[in-house]
Structure formats: C-alpha cells, structure tokens
C-alpha cells in the first residue's frame, strides 16, 4: 500500500491527520497538542510530504524517521507524528480486516472502565454534576478540580490557609455525597507549588482519591518525586509528556504511580505502546489521557485492549448547564464531539465496549470540517491579583 496523501483537517476545536492510500483506504488520527494546533497542522503537512509514495505499512520505520530526522522535538511536532501514526495503524487494521489491538496480541479485555468529566465553578455545582453521573451508572468521576473552574477573567488570590481549606472541603463533601462506590480522580491542573501540593495531598488522603493528578507544573521530575515521597495518594502524571524519555526519567525518580499516556501527543499508538511496556516493567498502570474527540478515544481504547497494565480510561463528558431549565432532559454523559464520528460504543455501568471494527473502529463523518467549522484557541491565562499569571 502506497500513501497517496496526508491532509491536516480542522473540525471544531480538534485537528486530525487524514491519510489516504493509492488502494482507496483512509485512516484517521488526532493531534493532542490542543494549544498548538496551527503549528501542528503545518507539521502534519511537512511530514506528509515525506510519506507520500511510501509504504503505509512501514509504521515503525516512519515513526523513527519523523521523530529523529531533524534532531528537534516538541509538542507540535509530536502531536503531528501521533496523529499520523494513529492513522497508519487505522489503515493497517482496515487492510487486514482486524481491529488494531489484534495486531498486538489482543484483546486483553473486551470492555474498559471509564471515568467521566466534571467541571464546575462552585462546590454545589460540582456535587450536583457528580450525583447525576453516579445515577447514570458511572463508577468513577474525574477532571475534579477542588480549586474549581472559576471565571478566568477574574484575578485570583487567596491566602494559603483559605486556598487549602476550601479545596479540602470540596473533596470532603464529594466523598460524603457520593459514598465509597465512586472513585474520585482529583485533577489539579498544575495549580500548586511542590510545597502546597504536599500539604494539600496529605489533607485529602483520608477521602481516598483514586489518584492525584498533576499537582504541579510539568517541570522537574525531582520536584514531582518529592511530592510523591511525601504524600500517600498515588500520583498520576504524564499527559503533557511527548516522549518515552520523559516517562523514563519520572519513573526512575519514582515520581508517579499512574502513567497518564497521551496517545495523541506521545507518538501515537507506537509511542504509547513503548511507554506502556516501560511502565509495566515497573509495576505502573496506565491511565490514557483523553480530553479530545472520539477519534482520540478510539485510539486509546485500542491501546487499552492491547496492554495488561491498563487501569481506567478518561472519557470526556459534556456537562449540563444547570442554569438551563431543560438541562435535566439531556444526558450528562454525552461524549464530547459525538457528532463528528459515525459510531461510538455505549457506556454501561461505568464500562465502555472496545470497538472491534477494522482499524481504530471509528470514522469521521463526511465533510466533518463543514459539519463543525474550526474553533481557534487564543493565547490566554488567568491573572493573579499581583499581575502575574495563574495556572488553571
């Protein structure tokens, strides 16, 4: 199979690589560099110029060329390579008439446990959303930011004691409202300093979160290791790592308990499998990162089915607008970007069926860029009261 074309395609807030072969097969992959999609699209086109006319099946060879040829790496390039890599695996599965996981000795499982998303500006809103998801059968809920998803246009400042107390109260109230049947996946969005992260992690330990994600910025593995050493909650990190070597360094420092592998940023299915094998050798489970569209979910599920050390899958649900009186009539567990693909397996009792269609198991709808025109993300951060910036 010779590659005929490689095309970057924007739809809504997402970017895809669509690869076509001279035989008429089409594969699709998604780019996870969500803040840098425009440069990533340029990288997809540049990588595509190399790929046209070459064997679509030589995936490992192409992966090495595209990640090594220029001696420079970064999120935009890795996101582009990831999208292309997923698309090539999609083509190979279609050509052989099997799901991608079958090419890796799978399936290890037929369903994958998922956790839903909740974003909220107030504690009351967060609890209400979580109770709704519990009623709909989810057994784990994530993207839970105890510091809340407040309006970014409002400058931020709180005393240390007030900041910690308020956030601990959110976790406490969530556990009391949801009971022990629901796993809490605490997401900090790199909001804290290492010192703050240690204090907060120890305060919420009695409420037994499943994991404590990205308590600090992805800067030094030594600082993350210091947090991991001082708190008893499992640390989850890695969603912004774009190479095997960043995971290797953090694992060597004992800085994480769960590897948050981003299939659409770490080198695609090829890169993710390498990271999963490294994690397996250190008794670390994988929680694939997925804040994107169903194409990303499809790629993640193929990985989930192929590895033994899978823990749980991120499933980005669209939340209800509780200011809308008709909101209760709409499902809170609708997957983000559901209208962009032809089919998504159902979620039942907190588990999703792993697609067994050839390739990654999902296809973009026809003329997706017209169905969902591009939405750009401007550069912006929340301001601190002193005039600097705040991670949120």
ZAKE-606127 format. One record per residue: x, y, z of N, C-alpha, C in turn. Coordinates in steps of 0.2 Angstrom, whole numbers, padded with zeros to 4 digits, always signed. Example, Ala and Ser with C-alpha at 12.3 -4.5 7.8 and 13.67 -1.06 7.14 Angstrom:
BEGIN
+0066-0028+0039+0062-0022+0039+0066-0016+0039/+0064-0011+0035+0068-0005+0036+0064+0000+0039/
// end
This chain:
BEGIN
+0004-0006+0000+0000+0000+0000+0004+0006+0000/+0004+0010-0005+0007+0017-0005+0003+0022-0003/+0006+0027+0001+0002+0033+0003+0001+0038-0002/-0005+0040-0003-0007+0044-0008-0007+0052-0006/-0009+0053+0000-0010+0059+0003-0010+0059+0010/-0008+0065+0014-0008+0066+0021-0011+0073+0022/-0017+0074+0025-0020+0080+0025-0022+0082+0032/-0020+0088+0034-0022+0090+0041-0030+0093+0040/-0034+0091+0045-0041+0093+0044-0043+0096+0051/-0045+0102+0051-0048+0105+0057-0056+0104+0057/-0058+0102+0063-0065+0102+0064-0067+0104+0072/-0071+0109+0073-0072+0111+0080-0066+0113+0083/-0064+0111+0089-0058+0113+0092-0053+0107+0091/-0054+0103+0086-0049+0097+0085-0045+0097+0079/-0040+0094+0078-0036+0093+0072-0034+0086+0071/-0036+0084+0065-0035+0077+0063-0029+0076+0057/-0026+0071+0057-0022+0069+0051-0026+0063+0047/-0028+0065+0041-0032+0060+0037-0027+0058+0031/-0025+0051+0032-0020+0048+0027-0024+0043+0022/-0023+0044+0016-0026+0040+0010-0021+0036+0007/-0023+0030+0005-0018+0026+0001-0020+0026-0006/-0016+0024-0010-0017+0023-0018-0023+0017-0019/-0023+0013-0014-0028+0007-0014-0035+0010-0012/-0036+0016-0010-0043+0018-0008-0044+0018+0000/-0039+0016+0004-0041+0016+0011-0039+0023+0014/-0043+0024+0019-0042+0031+0023-0041+0029+0030/-0036+0032+0033-0035+0031+0040-0035+0038+0044/-0037+0039+0050-0038+0045+0053-0035+0044+0060/-0031+0050+0062-0028+0050+0069-0029+0057+0071/-0029+0058+0078-0030+0065+0080-0024+0068+0084/-0023+0074+0083-0017+0078+0086-0019+0080+0093/-0015+0079+0098-0016+0081+0105-0013+0087+0108/-0009+0091+0103-0006+0097+0105-0012+0102+0105/-0017+0102+0109-0023+0106+0108-0022+0113+0108/-0016+0116+0112-0015+0123+0112-0011+0125+0106/-0008+0121+0102-0004+0122+0097-0006+0119+0090/-0012+0119+0089-0015+0115+0083-0012+0118+0076/-0012+0125+0076-0010+0128+0069-0003+0126+0067/+0002+0126+0072+0009+0124+0070+0009+0116+0069/+0005+0112+0073+0005+0105+0072+0002+0103+0065/-0003+0107+0063-0006+0106+0056+0000+0107+0051/+0004+0112+0052+0010+0113+0047+0014+0107+0047/+0015+0105+0053+0020+0099+0054+0017+0093+0051/+0010+0092+0051+0007+0086+0048+0008+0086+0040/+0007+0092+0037+0009+0093+0030+0016+0092+0028/+0020+0094+0033+0028+0093+0031+0029+0086+0032/+0027+0082+0037+0028+0075+0037+0025+0071+0032/+0019+0074+0030+0015+0071+0024+0019+0071+0018/+0023+0076+0017+0027+0077+0011+0032+0071+0010/+0035+0069+0016+0040+0064+0016+0036+0057+0015/+0030+0056+0017+0026+0050+0017+0023+0048+0010/+0022+0053+0007+0018+0052+0000+0023+0047-0004/+0020+0042-0007+0023+0037-0011+0026+0032-0007/+0026+0032-0001+0030+0027+0003+0025+0022+0006/+0028+0016+0008+0024+0010+0011+0020+0012+0017/+0013+0012+0017+0009+0014+0023+0010+0009+0028/+0013+0003+0027+0014-0002+0032+0020-0002+0036/+0025+0002+0034+0031+0003+0037+0031+0008+0043/+0026+0006+0048+0025+0011+0053+0030+0013+0058/+0034+0008+0060+0039+0009+0065+0045+0013+0061/+0046+0011+0055+0051+0015+0051+0050+0022+0051/+0044+0023+0049+0041+0030+0048+0042+0034+0054/+0039+0031+0060+0039+0034+0066+0046+0036+0068/+0051+0032+0067+0058+0034+0069+0061+0039+0065/+0059+0039+0058+0061+0045+0054+0058+0051+0056/+0052+0051+0057+0048+0058+0059+0050+0060+0066/+0052+0056+0070+0054+0059+0077+0061+0060+0078/+0065+0058+0073+0073+0059+0074+0076+0063+0068/+0073+0064+0063+0077+0067+0057+0079+0074+0058/+0076+0078+0062+0078+0085+0062+0082+0086+0069/+0082+0082+0073+0085+0082+0080+0082+0087+0085/+0076+0090+0083+0072+0094+0087+0065+0091+0088/+0063+0091+0094+0056+0089+0096+0052+0094+0100/+0046+0092+0101+0042+0097+0104+0034+0094+0103/+0030+0098+0107+0023+0096+0107+0020+0096+0100/+0021+0101+0096+0018+0102+0090+0020+0097+0085/+0026+0095+0085+0029+0090+0080+0026+0083+0083/+0027+0082+0089+0025+0075+0092+0017+0074+0091/+0013+0080+0092+0006+0079+0091+0005+0077+0083/+0009+0080+0079+0008+0079+0072+0010+0071+0070/+0015+0069+0073+0018+0062+0072+0013+0057+0075/+0010+0059+0081+0005+0055+0084-0001+0054+0080/-0004+0059+0077-0010+0059+0073-0008+0055+0067/-0003+0056+0063-0001+0052+0058+0000+0044+0059/+0003+0043+0065+0004+0036+0067-0002+0032+0068/-0007+0036+0072-0014+0033+0073-0017+0031+0066/-0017+0036+0062-0020+0035+0055-0017+0029+0051/-0010+0028+0052-0007+0022+0049-0009+0016+0052/-0010+0016+0058-0012+0009+0061-0019+0008+0059/-0023+0013+0059-0030+0013+0057-0030+0010+0050/-0026+0012+0045-0026+0009+0038-0024+0002+0039/-0018+0000+0043-0016-0007+0043-0021-0011+0046/-0025-0009+0051-0031-0014+0053-0036-0015+0048/-0038-0009+0044-0043-0010+0039-0040-0014+0033/-0034-0014+0032-0031-0018+0026-0032-0025+0028/-0030-0027+0034-0030-0034+0037-0037-0036+0039/-0042-0032+0040-0049-0033+0042-0049-0035+0049/-0045-0032+0053-0045-0033+0061-0044-0026+0064/-0047-0026+0071-0045-0020+0075-0038-0020+0076/-0036-0014+0078-0028-0013+0079-0026-0017+0085/-0030-0018+0090-0027-0022+0096-0026-0029+0094/-0029-0032+0088-0027-0038+0086-0020-0039+0084/-0017-0034+0081-0011-0033+0079-0005-0034+0084/-0008-0033+0090-0003-0033+0096-0004-0038+0101/-0008-0043+0099-0009-0049+0103-0015-0049+0107/-0019-0044+0106-0025-0043+0110-0031-0047+0107/-0037-0046+0111-0038-0042+0116-0036-0044+0123/-0034-0040+0128-0033-0042+0134-0040-0041+0138/-0044-0037+0136-0051-0036+0139-0056-0034+0133/-0062-0035+0135-0067-0033+0130-0071-0027+0131/-0070-0024+0138-0073-0018+0139-0067-0014+0143/-0068-0008+0144-0063-0003+0148-0067+0001+0153/-0065+0001+0159-0068+0005+0164-0067+0013+0162/-0071+0017+0163-0070+0024+0161-0072+0029+0167/-0069+0035+0167-0071+0040+0171-0074+0046+0167/-0079+0049+0170-0082+0054+0167-0079+0061+0169/-0080+0066+0165-0078+0073+0167-0083+0077+0170/-0081+0081+0175-0085+0086+0178-0081+0093+0179/-0083+0098+0176-0081+0105+0178-0086+0109+0181/-0084+0113+0186-0089+0117+0189-0086+0123+0193/-0090+0128+0193-0087+0135+0196-0089+0135+0204/-0093+0131+0206-0094+0131+0213-0094+0123+0216/-0094+0123+0222-0094+0116+0226-0101+0113+0225/-0106+0117+0225-0113+0114+0225-0114+0111+0217/-0112+0115+0213-0112+0113+0206-0109+0107+0204/-0103+0106+0207-0098+0100+0206-0102+0094+0209/-0105+0095+0215-0108+0089+0218-0114+0087+0214/-0118+0092+0212-0124+0090+0208-0122+0086+0202/-0117+0089+0198-0115+0085+0192-0113+0078+0194/-0109+0077+0199-0106+0071+0201-0112+0066+0202/-0117+0068+0206-0123+0064+0208-0127+0062+0202/-0127+0067+0197-0131+0065+0190-0127+0059+0187/-0120+0060+0187-0116+0055+0183-0117+0048+0187/-0117+0048+0194-0117+0042+0198-0124+0039+0196/-0129+0043+0195-0136+0040+0194-0136+0037+0187/-0132+0039+0182-0131+0037+0176-0127+0031+0175/-0124+0028+0181-0120+0022+0180-0113+0023+0181/-0110+0029+0180-0103+0029+0181-0100+0028+0188/-0094+0024+0188-0092+0022+0195-0085+0026+0196/-0083+0030+0192-0078+0035+0193-0079+0041+0190/-0077+0047+0193-0078+0053+0190-0071+0057+0191/-0069+0060+0186-0063+0064+0186-0063+0071+0183/-0057+0074+0182-0057+0081+0180-0059+0085+0186/-0059+0082+0192-0062+0085+0198-0057+0090+0200/-0057+0096+0199-0053+0101+0202-0055+0105+0208/-0053+0103+0214-0055+0105+0220-0054+0113+0221/-0050+0116+0217-0049+0123+0217-0054+0127+0212/-0058+0122+0209-0064+0125+0205-0062+0128+0198/-0066+0128+0193-0065+0130+0187-0068+0137+0186/-0065+0142+0190-0068+0149+0190-0067+0153+0184/-0071+0158+0184-0070+0163+0178-0063+0165+0177/-0060+0164+0172-0053+0166+0171-0052+0174+0170/-0057+0177+0169-0057+0184+0168-0056+0188+0175/-0057+0184+0181-0057+0187+0187-0050+0186+0190/-0046+0191+0192-0039+0190+0195-0040+0185+0201/-0035+0181+0202-0035+0176+0208-0031+0178+0214/-0033+0177+0220-0029+0177+0226-0033+0175+0232/-0029+0170+0235-0032+0168+0242-0026+0167+0246/-0027+0167+0253-0022+0166+0257-0021+0158+0257/-0015+0156+0259-0013+0149+0259-0018+0145+0263/-0020+0147+0269-0025+0143+0273-0031+0143+0270/-0034+0148+0267-0040+0148+0264-0041+0144+0258/-0035+0144+0254-0035+0141+0247-0035+0133+0249/-0031+0131+0254-0031+0124+0256-0037+0122+0259/-0040+0126+0264-0046+0124+0267-0052+0123+0262/-0053+0128+0258-0058+0127+0253-0058+0121+0249/-0052+0120+0246-0051+0114+0242-0052+0107+0245/-0050+0107+0251-0051+0101+0255-0058+0100+0257/-0062+0105+0258-0069+0105+0259-0073+0102+0253/-0070+0104+0247-0073+0101+0241-0073+0093+0241/-0067+0091+0242-0065+0084+0242-0069+0080+0247/-0069+0083+0253-0073+0080+0259-0081+0080+0257/-0083+0085+0254-0091+0085+0253-0092+0080+0247/-0088+0080+0242-0089+0075+0237-0089+0068+0239/-0084+0066+0244-0084+0059+0246-0091+0058+0251/-0093+0063+0254-0099+0062+0258-0105+0061+0254/-0105+0065+0249-0111+0064+0244-0111+0058+0240/-0105+0056+0238-0105+0050+0233-0104+0043+0236/-0101+0043+0242-0100+0037+0245-0094+0034+0243/-0092+0028+0245-0086+0024+0243-0087+0020+0236/-0093+0020+0233-0094+0017+0227-0091+0021+0221/-0090+0027+0222-0087+0031+0217-0080+0033+0218/-0076+0031+0213-0069+0033+0213-0068+0041+0211/-0064+0045+0215-0063+0052+0214-0056+0052+0211/-0056+0055+0205-0050+0056+0201-0048+0064+0202/-0044+0066+0206-0043+0073+0208-0038+0076+0203/-0040+0081+0200-0036+0084+0194-0034+0091+0197/-0028+0093+0197-0026+0099+0200-0024+0104+0194/-0023+0102+0188-0021+0106+0183-0014+0110+0184/-0010+0107+0187-0003+0110+0189-0004+0117+0193/-0009+0117+0197-0011+0123+0200-0006+0125+0206/-0002+0120+0209+0001+0121+0216+0009+0121+0215/+0012+0124+0220+0019+0123+0220+0020+0116+0224/+0026+0114+0223+0028+0107+0227+0026+0107+0234/+0027+0113+0238+0026+0114+0245+0018+0113+0246/+0015+0117+0242+0007+0117+0243+0004+0110+0241/+0007+0107+0236+0005+0100+0234+0006+0095+0239/+0011+0095+0243+0012+0091+0249+0007+0092+0254/+0006+0098+0256+0001+0100+0261-0006+0097+0259/-0008+0099+0253-0015+0098+0251-0016+0090+0250/-0011+0087+0247-0011+0079+0246-0012+0076+0253/-0009+0078+0258-0009+0075+0265-0016+0076+0268/-0019+0082+0266-0025+0084+0269-0031+0080+0266/-0031+0078+0260-0036+0074+0256-0035+0067+0256/-0030+0064+0259-0028+0057+0259-0034+0053+0263/-0037+0056+0268-0042+0052+0271-0048+0050+0267/-0049+0054+0262-0055+0053+0257-0054+0049+0251/-0048+0046+0251-0046+0040+0247-0047+0042+0239/-0044+0047+0237-0045+0048+0230-0041+0042+0226/-0043+0041+0220-0040+0035+0216-0033+0038+0214/-0033+0044+0212-0026+0047+0211-0026+0054+0211/-0021+0057+0211-0019+0064+0212-0015+0067+0206/-0019+0070+0202-0016+0071+0195-0013+0078+0194/-0007+0078+0192-0003+0084+0190-0004+0090+0195/-0001+0088+0202-0002+0093+0207+0003+0100+0205/+0008+0099+0201+0012+0104+0200+0014+0104+0192/+0017+0110+0190+0018+0111+0183+0023+0105+0181/+0023+0103+0175+0027+0098+0172+0034+0100+0171/+0038+0102+0176+0044+0105+0176+0050+0100+0177/+0051+0099+0184+0057+0094+0185+0054+0088+0188/+0057+0082+0186+0055+0076+0189+0057+0075+0197/+0062+0079+0198+0064+0079+0205+0059+0082+0210/+0056+0087+0208+0051+0090+0212+0044+0086+0212/+0042+0083+0207+0037+0078+0207+0038+0072+0212/+0044+0070+0211+0046+0064+0216+0046+0066+0223/+0048+0073+0225+0047+0075+0232+0040+0075+0234/+0035+0077+0230+0028+0076+0231+0026+0069+0232/+0028+0065+0228+0026+0058+0228+0029+0054+0234/+0035+0056+0237+0038+0054+0243+0034+0056+0249/+0031+0062+0249+0029+0065+0255+0021+0064+0256/+0018+0061+0251+0010+0060+0251+0009+0053+0250/+0003+0051+0252+0001+0043+0252-0003+0042+0246/-0006+0047+0243-0011+0046+0237-0006+0045+0231/-0009+0040+0227-0005+0039+0220-0005+0045+0216/+0001+0047+0214+0002+0052+0209+0001+0050+0202/-0003+0054+0198-0004+0052+0191-0001+0058+0187/+0003+0057+0182+0006+0062+0178+0008+0060+0171/+0009+0064+0167+0012+0062+0160+0008+0065+0154/+0002+0068+0155-0002+0069+0150+0001+0074+0145/+0006+0078+0147+0010+0083+0143+0017+0081+0141/+0018+0074+0142+0025+0072+0140+0024+0069+0133/+0029+0071+0129+0029+0069+0122+0034+0064+0120/+0037+0061+0125+0042+0056+0123+0042+0051+0128/+0045+0045+0126+0046+0039+0131+0051+0042+0136/+0056+0046+0134+0061+0048+0139+0059+0052+0145/+0054+0056+0144+0051+0060+0150+0048+0055+0155/+0045+0050+0152+0042+0045+0157+0047+0041+0160/+0052+0039+0156+0058+0035+0159+0061+0039+0165/+0062+0046+0164+0065+0050+0169+0061+0050+0176/+0054+0051+0175+0050+0051+0180+0049+0045+0184/+0049+0039+0180+0049+0033+0183+0055+0031+0187/+0061+0033+0184+0067+0032+0188+0067+0036+0194/+0064+0042+0195+0064+0046+0201+0058+0044+0205/+0054+0039+0203+0048+0036+0207+0044+0042+0208/+0042+0046+0203+0038+0052+0203+0031+0051+0201/+0029+0045+0200+0022+0043+0198+0020+0036+0199/+0014+0035+0201+0011+0029+0202+0007+0027+0196/+0004+0031+0192+0000+0030+0186+0003+0034+0180/+0004+0031+0175+0006+0035+0169+0001+0037+0165/+0000+0044+0164-0005+0047+0160-0003+0048+0153/-0003+0043+0149-0001+0042+0142-0006+0046+0138/-0003+0051+0134-0007+0054+0129-0006+0051+0122/-0010+0047+0120-0009+0043+0113-0008+0048+0108/-0011+0054+0108-0011+0059+0103-0006+0064+0104/-0001+0063+0108+0004+0068+0109+0011+0064+0110/+0011+0058+0113+0017+0055+0114+0020+0050+0109/+0017+0051+0103+0020+0047+0097+0015+0042+0094/+0008+0043+0096+0003+0039+0093+0003+0032+0097/+0000+0027+0094+0000+0021+0096+0006+0018+0097/+0011+0019+0092+0018+0016+0093+0021+0019+0099/+0021+0025+0100+0024+0028+0106+0021+0026+0112/+0014+0026+0112+0011+0024+0118+0012+0017+0121/+0013+0012+0116+0015+0005+0117+0022+0005+0121/+0026+0009+0118+0033+0009+0121+0033+0011+0128/+0029+0016+0130+0028+0019+0136+0025+0014+0141/+0019+0011+0138+0016+0006+0142+0020+0000+0144/+0025-0002+0140+0029-0008+0141+0034-0006+0147/+0037+0001+0146+0041+0003+0151+0038+0003+0158/+0032+0006+0158+0028+0006+0164+0026-0001+0167/+0025-0005+0163+0023-0012+0165+0029-0015+0169/+0035-0014+0166+0041-0016+0169+0043-0014+0176/+0039-0008+0178+0040-0005+0184+0034-0005+0189/+0029-0010+0187+0023-0011+0190+0019-0005+0191/+0019-0001+0185+0015+0005+0185+0009+0004+0180/+0003+0006+0182-0003+0006+0177-0003+0012+0173/-0007+0011+0168-0008+0016+0163-0015+0019+0163/-0016+0026+0163-0022+0029+0163-0022+0034+0156/-0024+0031+0151-0023+0036+0145-0027+0042+0145/-0023+0047+0143-0026+0054+0144-0030+0055+0137/-0036+0058+0138-0041+0059+0133-0046+0065+0134/-0044+0071+0133-0048+0077+0133-0051+0079+0126/-0050+0075+0121-0051+0077+0114-0058+0074+0112/-0058+0072+0105-0064+0070+0102-0064+0062+0102/-0069+0059+0099-0070+0052+0099-0064+0048+0095/-0061+0051+0091-0056+0048+0087-0050+0047+0092/-0049+0051+0096-0044+0050+0102-0046+0044+0106/-0052+0044+0108-0055+0039+0112-0054+0032+0109/-0055+0032+0102-0055+0026+0098-0047+0023+0099/-0043+0028+0098-0036+0026+0098-0034+0023+0105/-0036+0027+0110-0035+0025+0117-0038+0018+0118/-0044+0017+0116-0047+0010+0118-0043+0004+0114/-0040+0006+0108-0036+0000+0105-0030-0001+0110/-0027+0004+0113-0021+0003+0117-0024-0001+0123/-0029+0002+0126-0032-0002+0132-0033-0009+0131/-0035-0011+0125-0037-0018+0124-0030-0022+0123/-0025-0019+0122-0018-0022+0120-0013-0023+0125/-0014-0019+0131-0009-0019+0136-0012-0022+0143/-0008-0026+0147-0010-0029+0153-0011-0024+0159/-0007-0018+0158-0007-0014+0164-0011-0008+0163/-0017-0009+0160-0022-0003+0159-0026-0003+0166/-0027+0004+0168-0031+0005+0174-0038+0008+0173/-0039+0013+0170-0045+0016+0168-0044+0021+0163/-0050+0023+0159-0049+0027+0153-0053+0033+0154/-0050+0039+0153-0053+0046+0153-0058+0046+0147/-0064+0048+0149-0070+0049+0145-0073+0056+0145/-0071+0060+0141-0073+0067+0142-0081+0069+0141/-0085+0069+0146-0092+0070+0145-0093+0078+0145/-0098+0079+0141-0101+0086+0141-0106+0087+0147/-0104+0092+0151-0108+0093+0157-0115+0097+0156/-0119+0096+0160-0126+0100+0160-0125+0107+0162/-0129+0112+0159-0129+0119+0161-0135+0119+0166/-0133+0120+0172-0139+0120+0177-0143+0126+0177/-0140+0131+0174-0145+0137+0173-0150+0136+0168/-0150+0131+0164-0155+0130+0159-0160+0125+0161/-0166+0127+0162-0172+0123+0165-0173+0117+0161/-0171+0116+0155-0172+0110+0151-0166+0105+0151/-0161+0107+0155-0154+0103+0155-0155+0096+0158/-0160+0095+0163-0161+0089+0166-0164+0084+0160/-0166+0086+0155-0169+0082+0150-0164+0079+0145/-0157+0082+0146-0152+0080+0141-0147+0076+0145/-0144+0071+0142-0139+0066+0145-0133+0070+0147/-0131+0069+0153-0124+0072+0155-0118+0068+0153/-0119+0062+0151-0114+0058+0149-0112+0058+0142/-0115+0063+0138-0114+0063+0131-0106+0065+0130/-0103+0061+0126-0096+0062+0124-0095+0068+0120/-0090+0072+0122-0088+0077+0118-0086+0076+0111/-0089+0079+0106-0088+0078+0099-0091+0072+0096/-0096+0070+0099-0100+0064+0097-0102+0065+0090/-0104+0071+0088-0107+0072+0081-0102+0071+0076/-0095+0071+0077-0090+0071+0072-0088+0064+0070/-0091+0059+0073-0089+0052+0071-0096+0048+0069/-0095+0042+0066-0100+0038+0063-0103+0033+0069/-0099+0032+0074-0102+0027+0079-0097+0027+0085/-0100+0027+0091-0097+0027+0097-0100+0021+0102/-0096+0016+0104-0099+0011+0108-0102+0014+0115/-0107+0011+0117-0111+0013+0123-0107+0012+0129/-0108+0016+0134-0106+0015+0141-0111+0012+0146/-0110+0007+0149-0115+0004+0153-0111+0002+0160/-0114+0004+0165-0112+0003+0172-0104+0005+0173/-0102+0010+0170-0096+0013+0170-0090+0009+0166/-0093+0005+0161-0088+0002+0156-0090+0003+0149/-0085+0004+0145-0087+0005+0138-0084-0001+0134/-0088-0003+0129-0086-0008+0124-0080-0006+0120/-0075-0010+0119-0070-0009+0115-0071-0010+0107/-0071-0005+0103-0073-0007+0096-0069-0012+0093/-0073-0017+0089-0070-0022+0086-0070-0022+0078/-0072-0016+0076-0072-0015+0069-0065-0014+0066/-0063-0015+0060-0056-0015+0057-0053-0008+0059/-0047-0008+0060-0044-0001+0062-0045+0001+0069/-0046+0007+0070-0047+0010+0076-0054+0010+0078/-0059+0008+0073-0066+0007+0075-0070+0013+0074/-0068+0019+0073-0072+0024+0072-0070+0028+0066/-0075+0032+0062-0073+0036+0056-0076+0043+0057/-0073+0048+0055-0075+0054+0054-0081+0054+0049/-0086+0058+0051-0092+0059+0047-0090+0063+0040/-0093+0062+0035-0092+0065+0029-0092+0073+0029/-0087+0076+0026-0086+0084+0026-0086+0086+0034/-0082+0083+0038-0083+0085+0045-0081+0092+0046/-0076+0095+0042-0074+0102+0043-0080+0107+0041/-0085+0104+0038-0091+0108+0036-0096+0107+0042/-0097+0101+0044-0101+0100+0050-0099+0103+0056/-0093+0104+0057-0090+0108+0063-0085+0112+0061/-0086+0118+0059-0080+0123+0057-0075+0124+0063/-0069+0125+0061-0064+0126+0066-0065+0131+0071/-0063+0130+0077-0064+0134+0083-0056+0135+0085/-0054+0141+0085-0047+0143+0087-0047+0144+0095/-0041+0142+0098-0040+0144+0105-0035+0149+0105/-0037+0155+0108-0032+0161+0108-0027+0160+0114/-0022+0163+0114-0017+0163+0120-0020+0167+0125/-0021+0164+0131-0024+0167+0137-0022+0163+0143/-0021+0167+0149-0020+0164+0155-0024+0168+0160/-0026+0165+0166-0029+0169+0171-0024+0173+0175/-0026+0179+0177-0021+0184+0180-0021+0183+0188/-0016+0183+0191-0015+0184+0198-0017+0191+0200/-0019+0192+0206-0020+0199+0208-0014+0203+0208/-0008+0200+0209-0002+0204+0208+0000+0206+0201/-0003+0203+0196-0002+0205+0189+0002+0199+0186/+0004+0194+0189+0007+0188+0186+0002+0184+0183/+0003+0177+0182-0002+0173+0179-0003+0167+0184/-0008+0163+0183-0011+0158+0187-0012+0152+0183/-0010+0146+0184-0012+0140+0180-0019+0138+0183/-0023+0137+0178-0030+0135+0179-0032+0131+0173/
// end
